[in-house]
Structure formats: C-alpha cells, structure tokens
Amino acid sequence: MLIQISVGPMKNFAYIISDNDTKKTAIVDPAWEIDKILDITTKNNLNIIYIINTHSHFDHISGNEEIIKQTNAKLISYYKSPQKPDIPVSENDEITLGNTTMKVIHTPGHCPDSICIIIGNKILTGDTLFVGNCGRIDLPGGNIDELYTSLFNKIYKLDDKLEVYPGHDYGEAPSITIEKNIKISKLLQAKNKKEFIKRMADYEKNRKIGS
C-alpha cells in the first residue's frame, strides 16, 4: 500500500508505504503536518518501523525527530547523508518491509545524497524528478552533470510504465508514468547532455525572474 499525502507550505508530498500482510510501515520524507501523517497510520493500524529520506534538505526531514520520538522508527537514507542514518543504503540496495521489497537508486544532482525508491510499479523520486520537470541544481550540492546522469542514464533506463511519485506537487497531476512525463516536458526531451544543460540554464533563468 502506498499513500501519498499533501503536506506543508511548499507543496510537499510525504508518503506512507505499508506491507499489506504485516502492516509494517515506512514514512517517506516527513517534514510537515506530522499529526496528519500519524493519524492515517493509527486509523489503519499500521506499525511504523522506518523513516526513509529521499534526501537531506530541510523540507523533507524536519519531521524525522518527532516520528522517531513517538514510534522508535529507524532512519534510512543514503550512506553519505549528513543525517547519519541508522540504516545506511547505497546503489541497488534493497529495503525489506515485511513481505514487501523496495529497491534503492542513488540519483545525485539536486542533492548529493538523493535516492529514489522503486516499489512494484511505482518510483518515489524525491526532488530528482517531478511531474513535467526535474530538480533544481542551484542549491548547495547541486550538480548538472550528476542530474543528467541520474535522469537519463538511470531513471530513463527503467521501465517507462513506472509511475513517478515526486517529492512536491509541482505538476499537472500528482503522479505520472515515466513515458508520459517525457512527453510533457521540454527539459526531459533533451537529446543529449549539452542540450539538457542549455535547457536547464534557460529554465533556471526564467524561474528566478518569475516567468
């Protein structure tokens, strides 16, 4: 079971991932409205054992401490994360949640410790990939070359029917398949790295002047 929850002033999505058989549960990117998230888990009798951070920016981690305090959940994040996770993960590691298995992909570019989580026919992309867009690279640790590799050499090599579940509600829908996402985004239609870098530069320039 995957529950997408709209939270906070920055159009964030938090996620509840729960194994249907055991009710073992992971909360992904809890930063805002923690009571709202915990109310859902309580009403569904879910047992929170993990917090998973897709990356270490404050708007994805600020609720970690409160959930850990209430549930004793273990923190999972990339092994080089400044969060110092209880359970560090790296490229192609698996996270087991009862009878449910998730796969980790390291996808730096927006943030050095960014990861994506594949679960069944879904992929949680954090701030690496949005609906119709991708993560910004003008924050500390941002890297355009790494973002290109993460998007075009990792995510886009996956099954294009995977449903993208992003870290923010920035697009025309809360989720979208990889295939459809490429069709609606000029950034994601770049033919090579040089073209992608130019399109990203234009996008960042326009974003900063508010257009």
C-alpha positions in Angstrom: 0.0 0.0 0.0 1.2 3.5 -0.9 -0.5 6.6 0.4 0.5 10.0 -1.0 -0.1 12.9 1.4 0.0 16.6 0.5 1.6 18.5 3.4 3.1 21.8 4.3 3.5 25.3 2.7 5.9 24.1 -0.1 3.5 21.7 -1.8 5.4 18.7 -0.4 4.3 15.1 -0.7 5.0 12.7 2.1 4.4 9.0 1.7 3.2 6.1 3.7 4.4 2.7 2.4 2.9 -0.3 4.2 3.2 -4.0 3.7 -0.4 -5.4 3.3 0.3 -8.6 5.2 2.3 -7.5 8.2 1.3 -3.8 8.4 5.0 -2.9 8.8 5.3 0.7 7.5 7.8 3.3 6.3 7.2 7.0 6.3 9.0 8.8 3.4 10.1 12.4 3.7 8.1 13.5 6.8 8.6 17.3 7.1 5.2 18.9 7.7 1.9 18.1 9.4 3.3 15.1 11.3 0.0 14.6 13.2 -1.8 14.3 9.9 0.6 11.5 8.8 0.4 9.7 12.2 -3.4 9.9 12.3 -3.5 8.0 9.0 -1.2 5.3 10.3 -3.2 5.0 13.5 -6.6 4.7 11.8 -5.1 1.9 9.5 -3.4 0.1 12.4 0.0 0.5 10.7 3.3 -0.2 12.5 5.9 2.4 11.7 9.3 0.9 11.7 11.2 3.1 9.2 11.6 6.6 8.1 13.1 7.0 4.6 14.6 10.3 3.5 15.0 10.7 -0.3 17.5 13.5 0.5 18.6 15.7 3.4 17.0 19.1 2.5 15.1 20.5 5.5 11.7 20.3 3.8 12.0 16.5 3.6 13.5 15.7 7.0 12.2 18.2 9.6 9.6 15.7 11.0 12.1 12.9 11.5 12.7 13.6 15.1 9.1 13.7 16.1 8.2 10.4 14.4 11.2 8.7 15.9 10.2 10.0 19.3 6.7 8.6 19.0 7.5 5.3 17.3 11.2 4.4 17.7 11.4 4.1 13.9 14.8 3.6 12.4 16.1 6.2 9.9 17.1 5.1 6.4 19.0 7.3 4.0 22.0 7.4 1.7 25.1 6.2 3.4 26.8 9.6 2.9 23.9 11.6 4.2 24.6 14.2 6.9 21.6 12.7 8.6 23.8 9.8 9.9 21.1 7.1 9.3 20.5 4.1 11.4 20.3 2.0 8.3 22.6 3.5 5.5 21.8 2.5 1.9 23.5 2.8 -1.4 23.0 2.0 -5.1 20.9 -1.1 -5.7 20.4 -1.9 -2.0 17.0 -3.4 -1.1 14.8 -2.3 1.8 12.6 -5.1 3.2 9.3 -4.1 4.8 7.6 -7.3 5.9 6.9 -9.1 2.6 7.4 -6.0 0.5 10.8 -5.3 -1.0 11.9 -1.9 -2.3 15.0 -1.1 -4.4 17.3 2.0 -3.9 18.8 4.0 -6.7 21.3 6.7 -6.0 20.3 9.8 -8.0 22.5 12.8 -7.2 22.2 16.1 -9.0 19.6 18.0 -7.0 21.4 16.9 -3.8 24.4 14.6 -3.3 22.5 12.2 -1.1 19.4 11.9 -3.3 17.9 8.5 -3.7 14.8 7.1 -5.5 12.8 4.2 -4.2 11.3 1.6 -6.6 8.3 -0.3 -5.1 6.4 -2.5 -7.5 5.3 -0.5 -10.5 6.0 2.8 -8.7 9.1 5.0 -8.2 9.4 7.7 -5.5 11.7 10.3 -6.9 12.0 12.9 -4.2 13.3 16.1 -5.8 15.2 14.4 -8.6 12.2 14.2 -10.9 8.8 16.0 -10.8 5.8 15.8 -13.0 6.8 17.7 -16.1 10.0 18.9 -14.6 13.1 18.0 -12.6 15.0 19.1 -9.5 16.8 22.4 -9.4 20.6 22.5 -9.3 21.3 26.0 -7.8 21.2 24.9 -4.2 24.4 23.7 -2.3 25.5 20.4 -3.7 23.6 20.7 -6.9 25.3 19.4 -10.0 24.0 19.5 -13.5 26.2 16.6 -14.8 25.1 14.3 -12.0 21.5 15.3 -12.5 21.7 14.4 -16.2 23.2 11.0 -15.4 20.6 10.3 -12.8 17.7 11.2 -15.1 18.9 9.9 -18.5 21.2 7.1 -17.6 19.4 5.7 -14.6 15.7 6.6 -14.3 15.0 6.7 -18.0 16.6 3.3 -18.4 13.9 1.8 -16.2 10.5 0.5 -17.4 8.8 3.6 -18.9 5.5 2.4 -17.4 6.7 3.0 -13.9 4.6 5.6 -12.1 6.5 8.6 -10.8 5.6 9.8 -7.4 7.5 13.0 -6.7 8.5 15.0 -3.6 6.5 18.1 -4.5 3.1 18.7 -6.2 4.6 20.9 -8.9 2.9 19.4 -12.0 -0.4 18.9 -13.7 -1.1 15.7 -11.8 0.2 14.1 -8.5 1.8 11.2 -10.4 2.7 10.2 -13.9 4.3 7.4 -15.8 7.9 7.9 -17.0 6.8 7.6 -20.6 4.1 10.4 -20.2 6.4 12.6 -18.2 9.0 12.8 -21.0 6.2 13.7 -23.5 5.1 16.7 -21.5 8.5 18.2 -20.5 10.9 20.1 -22.8 13.6 19.6 -20.2 13.2 15.8 -20.3 13.1 15.7 -24.1 16.7 16.9 -24.4 18.6 14.8 -26.9 22.0 14.9 -25.2 23.8 16.4 -22.2 24.7 19.7 -23.9 21.1 20.3 -24.9 19.9 19.4 -21.4 22.3 21.8 -19.8 21.2 24.6 -22.0 17.5 23.9 -21.3 18.2 23.8 -17.6 20.0 27.1 -17.7 17.1 28.7 -19.5 14.7 27.2 -17.1 16.6 28.4 -14.0 16.9 31.9 -15.5 13.2 32.1 -16.2 12.3 30.7 -12.7 14.5 33.3 -11.0 12.8 36.2 -12.8 9.4 34.8 -12.0 8.3 33.9 -15.5 
